């Protein structure tokens, strides 16, 4: 296999060209979207917060009753081999995204589907959002009720995120949609956790109301270390509009900020002091500095 010309991934225990990775139409992941997924990325060629990602993976797969998967030690070996087999991409891109997924397999079969593949990061867009921010739009889409499935799991059942982003782009091209909770408070976007900054203090939605973001967890630790208070409580739309800053945190982008909410600028559309302090601390933690998302 010519590793220089195409990405390599794993599916059903075999390493194949990524374009050849397939699941069948009888797979429960296709038929019912029962798919646990974990998105990771590298900084400086090293996988970021791997142990935290594996803990969330165990939680997601257990809640979806997907059994018979490789254990944590084997997954670590597989992830290492994935990077080795795609050394040419790592050399050219410097840092990459990683997707790991699992389904229960075909109906009536006890063999799960397990796969790994790389996804190049949009380095230019990430760098722009870190420097200039990203527009957000409050959508009319609600999160599924917590009685349907726990929001703390990461899965491929993402129609609500898709519809929220469609709504946002209709109102402000290039923006992301904010999903609402059943009580009208805000929750998250399709690729980020959200937090407001008012009078120097951070507030984010309660953990059980959003996806348990690994990047947010790391940013919370940094905030505590540098003395920035952080509370977990429902965030109203009114709080969002009067926030001094709105933070965004996700695997691909790390930490960045919202420059507007539904076409209303946040803090003049520029980076605020709390964001700048956290960004500096985050770059120091990842060991990559300000150029970590600037691409090759």
C-alpha positions as CSV (number, residue, x, y, z in Angstrom):
1,X,0.0,0.0,0.0
2,X,1.3,3.4,-1.0
3,X,0.9,5.4,2.2
4,X,2.1,8.6,0.5
5,X,-0.9,8.9,-1.8
6,X,-4.0,8.2,0.4
7,X,-5.0,8.1,4.1
8,X,-5.2,4.7,5.7
9,X,-7.9,3.8,8.2
10,X,-9.0,0.7,10.1
11,X,-12.4,-1.0,9.7
12,X,-13.4,-4.5,10.9
13,X,-9.9,-5.1,12.3
14,X,-8.2,-4.4,8.9
15,X,-6.1,-1.5,7.7
16,X,-7.4,-0.3,4.3
17,X,-7.3,2.9,2.2
18,X,-9.7,5.3,3.9
19,X,-11.8,5.6,0.7
20,X,-12.4,1.8,1.0
21,X,-13.8,2.0,4.6
22,X,-17.4,0.8,4.5
23,X,-20.3,-0.4,6.7
24,X,-23.2,-2.3,5.3
25,X,-26.8,-1.2,4.9
26,X,-27.8,-3.8,7.5
27,X,-25.4,-2.3,10.1
28,X,-27.3,-0.8,13.0
29,X,-25.2,2.3,12.7
30,X,-26.7,2.9,9.3
31,X,-30.2,1.7,9.9
32,X,-30.7,3.5,13.3
33,X,-27.7,5.8,13.7
34,X,-26.6,3.9,16.8
35,X,-23.0,5.0,16.5
36,X,-20.7,6.0,19.3
37,X,-18.0,8.4,18.1
38,X,-15.0,10.0,19.6
39,X,-13.2,12.9,18.0
40,X,-9.6,13.5,18.9
41,X,-6.7,15.6,17.5
42,X,-3.0,16.0,17.8
43,X,-0.9,19.0,19.0
44,X,2.7,18.8,18.0
45,X,2.0,15.2,16.7
46,X,0.8,14.0,20.1
47,X,-2.8,13.0,20.8
48,X,-4.4,15.6,23.1
49,X,-6.0,14.4,26.4
50,X,-6.2,10.8,25.3
51,X,-7.2,9.4,28.7
52,X,-10.1,11.8,29.0
53,X,-11.3,10.9,25.5
54,X,-11.1,7.2,26.4
55,X,-13.2,7.7,29.5
56,X,-15.9,9.4,27.5
57,X,-15.6,6.7,24.8
58,X,-16.3,4.0,27.5
59,X,-19.3,6.0,28.8
60,X,-20.8,6.4,25.3
61,X,-20.3,2.8,24.2
62,X,-21.7,1.5,27.5
63,X,-24.8,3.7,27.3
64,X,-25.4,2.5,23.7
65,X,-24.8,-1.1,24.8
66,X,-22.0,-1.6,22.3
67,X,-19.9,-4.5,23.6
68,X,-17.0,-6.6,22.4
69,X,-14.8,-3.6,21.4
70,X,-11.0,-3.4,21.8
71,X,-9.9,-2.4,25.3
72,X,-8.2,0.8,26.1
73,X,-4.7,-0.6,25.8
74,X,-5.5,-2.0,22.3
75,X,-7.1,1.2,21.2
76,X,-3.9,3.1,22.2
77,X,-1.9,0.7,20.1
78,X,-4.3,1.1,17.2
79,X,-4.2,4.9,17.4
80,X,-0.3,4.8,17.4
81,X,-0.4,2.6,14.4
82,X,-2.9,4.9,12.7
83,X,-0.5,7.8,13.0
84,X,2.5,5.7,11.8
85,X,0.6,4.5,8.8
86,X,-0.3,8.1,7.9
87,X,3.1,9.6,8.6
88,X,3.1,11.4,5.3
89,X,-0.1,13.3,6.2
90,X,1.3,14.2,9.6
91,X,4.5,15.4,8.0
92,X,2.6,17.7,5.6
93,X,-0.2,18.8,8.0
94,X,1.7,18.8,11.3
95,X,-1.5,18.2,13.2
96,X,-4.5,16.1,12.3
97,X,-8.0,15.1,13.6
98,X,-8.8,11.5,14.5
99,X,-12.2,9.9,14.4
100,X,-13.0,6.7,16.3
101,X,-16.5,5.1,15.9
102,X,-18.4,1.9,16.8
103,X,-21.8,0.5,16.2
104,X,-23.5,-2.7,17.5
105,X,-22.9,-4.2,14.0
106,X,-25.6,-6.0,11.9
107,X,-28.9,-6.7,13.5
108,X,-28.9,-10.2,15.1
109,X,-25.1,-10.3,15.1
110,X,-23.0,-10.0,18.2
111,X,-20.0,-8.6,16.4
112,X,-19.6,-4.8,16.7
113,X,-18.3,-2.5,14.0
114,X,-15.2,-0.6,15.0
115,X,-13.3,1.9,12.9
116,X,-10.5,4.6,13.0
117,X,-9.6,7.2,10.5
118,X,-8.0,10.6,10.2
119,X,-9.6,13.9,9.2
120,X,-7.4,16.8,8.2
121,X,-8.0,19.9,10.3
122,X,-9.1,23.2,8.7
123,X,-6.0,25.0,10.0
124,X,-6.8,28.3,8.2
125,X,-10.3,28.5,9.6
126,X,-9.2,27.5,13.1
127,X,-6.5,30.3,13.1
128,X,-9.1,32.8,11.8
129,X,-11.6,31.9,14.6
130,X,-8.9,32.1,17.2
131,X,-7.9,35.6,16.1
132,X,-11.2,37.1,14.8
133,X,-13.9,35.0,16.4
134,X,-16.9,33.2,14.9
135,X,-20.5,34.4,14.5
136,X,-23.3,32.5,16.3
137,X,-27.0,32.5,15.8
138,X,-29.6,31.4,18.3
139,X,-31.6,28.8,16.4
140,X,-35.2,27.6,16.9
141,X,-34.0,24.0,17.3
142,X,-34.2,22.3,20.7
143,X,-32.0,19.6,22.1
144,X,-33.7,16.2,22.4
145,X,-35.0,15.6,25.9
146,X,-32.7,14.0,28.4
147,X,-35.2,11.2,28.7
148,X,-34.4,10.2,25.2
149,X,-30.7,9.7,25.7
150,X,-28.0,11.3,27.9
151,X,-26.5,14.4,26.3
152,X,-23.2,13.5,27.8
153,X,-22.6,10.7,25.3
154,X,-21.0,11.5,21.9
155,X,-22.9,9.8,19.0
156,X,-23.6,10.2,15.3
157,X,-27.3,11.1,16.0
158,X,-26.8,14.7,15.0
159,X,-29.8,15.8,13.0
160,X,-30.6,18.5,15.6
161,X,-27.1,20.0,15.2
162,X,-27.5,19.9,11.4
163,X,-30.8,21.7,11.5
164,X,-29.5,24.4,13.9
165,X,-26.6,25.1,11.6
166,X,-29.0,25.3,8.6
167,X,-31.1,27.8,10.5
168,X,-28.0,29.8,11.4
169,X,-26.6,30.0,7.9
170,X,-29.9,31.2,6.6
171,X,-29.6,34.2,9.0
172,X,-25.9,34.8,9.0
173,X,-23.7,32.9,6.4
174,X,-20.7,31.1,8.0
175,X,-22.3,31.1,11.5
176,X,-23.0,28.2,13.8
177,X,-26.4,27.6,15.4
178,X,-26.9,27.6,19.2
179,X,-29.4,24.9,20.3
180,X,-31.9,25.6,23.0
181,X,-33.0,23.5,26.0
182,X,-36.6,22.6,26.8
183,X,-36.7,25.6,29.2
184,X,-35.4,28.1,26.5
185,X,-31.9,28.4,27.9
186,X,-28.9,27.9,25.6
187,X,-26.9,24.7,25.4
188,X,-24.2,24.2,22.8
189,X,-23.3,24.3,19.0
190,X,-22.6,21.5,16.6
191,X,-18.9,21.6,17.3
192,X,-18.4,23.5,20.6
193,X,-19.3,23.9,24.2
194,X,-20.2,27.5,25.1
195,X,-19.6,29.7,28.2
196,X,-20.3,33.3,29.0
197,X,-18.0,35.8,30.7
198,X,-19.7,38.5,32.8
199,X,-17.7,40.7,35.1
200,X,-14.7,38.4,34.8
201,X,-16.5,35.3,35.8
202,X,-17.3,32.3,33.6
203,X,-20.7,30.5,33.5
204,X,-21.6,27.5,31.3
205,X,-24.6,25.2,31.1
206,X,-24.8,22.3,33.7
207,X,-22.8,19.3,32.6
208,X,-25.9,17.0,32.2
209,X,-27.4,19.5,29.7
210,X,-24.6,19.3,27.1
211,X,-22.0,17.0,25.7
212,X,-19.2,16.4,28.2
213,X,-16.6,18.2,26.2
214,X,-13.0,17.1,26.8
215,X,-11.6,20.5,25.7
216,X,-13.9,22.4,28.0
217,X,-12.7,20.1,30.9
218,X,-9.1,21.1,30.2
219,X,-10.1,24.8,29.9
220,X,-11.9,24.6,33.3
221,X,-8.7,23.2,34.9
222,X,-6.7,26.1,33.4
223,X,-9.3,28.7,34.6
224,X,-8.9,27.4,38.1
225,X,-5.1,27.5,37.9
226,X,-5.1,31.1,36.8
227,X,-7.8,32.2,39.2
228,X,-10.8,32.7,36.9
229,X,-14.1,31.7,38.7
230,X,-16.3,29.3,36.8
231,X,-19.9,28.3,37.6
232,X,-22.2,25.7,36.1
233,X,-25.8,26.9,35.8
234,X,-28.4,27.4,33.1
235,X,-27.5,30.3,30.7
236,X,-30.5,32.4,29.6
237,X,-30.7,34.1,26.2
238,X,-30.7,37.4,28.0
239,X,-27.4,36.5,29.8
240,X,-25.9,35.5,26.4
241,X,-26.7,38.9,24.9
242,X,-25.3,40.9,27.8
243,X,-22.1,38.8,28.2
244,X,-18.8,40.6,28.0
245,X,-17.4,37.5,26.2
246,X,-18.7,34.2,24.8
247,X,-16.1,31.4,24.8
248,X,-16.2,28.4,22.5
249,X,-14.4,25.1,23.1
250,X,-14.1,22.0,20.9
251,X,-11.8,19.3,19.8
252,X,-10.8,20.6,16.4
253,X,-10.5,24.3,17.3
254,X,-9.4,24.1,20.9
255,X,-10.6,27.4,22.4
256,X,-11.9,30.4,20.4
257,X,-14.6,33.0,20.9
258,X,-17.9,34.3,19.4
259,X,-17.7,37.7,17.8
260,X,-21.5,38.1,17.4
261,X,-24.8,36.5,18.6
262,X,-27.6,36.7,16.0
263,X,-25.9,39.6,14.2
264,X,-25.3,41.6,17.5
265,X,-21.5,42.0,18.2
266,X,-20.1,40.6,21.4
267,X,-17.6,43.1,23.0
268,X,-17.3,45.0,19.7
269,X,-16.5,41.7,17.9
270,X,-13.0,41.5,19.3
271,X,-11.2,39.1,21.6
272,X,-11.7,39.8,25.3
273,X,-9.2,39.6,28.2
274,X,-10.5,36.4,29.8
275,X,-10.3,34.6,26.4
276,X,-6.8,35.9,25.8
277,X,-5.6,34.7,29.2
278,X,-7.2,31.2,28.6
279,X,-5.8,31.0,25.1
280,X,-2.3,31.7,26.3
281,X,-2.6,29.1,29.0
282,X,-4.1,26.6,26.5
283,X,-1.3,27.1,24.0
284,X,1.2,26.6,26.8
285,X,-0.5,23.4,27.9
286,X,-0.5,22.0,24.4
287,X,3.1,23.0,23.9
288,X,2.5,24.5,20.5
289,X,2.1,28.2,21.1
290,X,0.0,30.6,19.0
291,X,0.9,28.8,15.8
292,X,-0.6,25.5,16.8
293,X,-3.6,25.9,14.3
294,X,-1.8,27.8,11.5
295,X,-1.2,24.7,9.4
296,X,2.0,23.5,7.7
